[in-house]
Amino acid sequence: MANDLESIRIRKLLLQSLNSKVEVVTNFGSITGKVTQTQFFNVPLDYIVLKESDEDFVYIPLFSIISLILIQEEGVF
């Protein structure tokens, strides 16, 4: 689990990855989706929102993130 400093770094990376596809690994498993700008939602700063391929939104607490993987889709640079 991420401490406060790691959570800040993860949030910064996520903000730089807006609208990009990522895989977030937690103790409970991994979640793949597009990073969504959270300003449009009433989401606390210690959560991120991913939009999954089936158009569902997943809220993930920053403290539960073990790793973050940016997925480069084929043909996208």
Buried (B, 14 or more C-beta within 10 A) or exposed (E): EBEEEBBBEBBEEBEEBEEBBBBBBBEEEEBBBBBBEBEEEEBEEBBBBBBEEEEEEBEBBBBBBBEBEEEEEEEEE
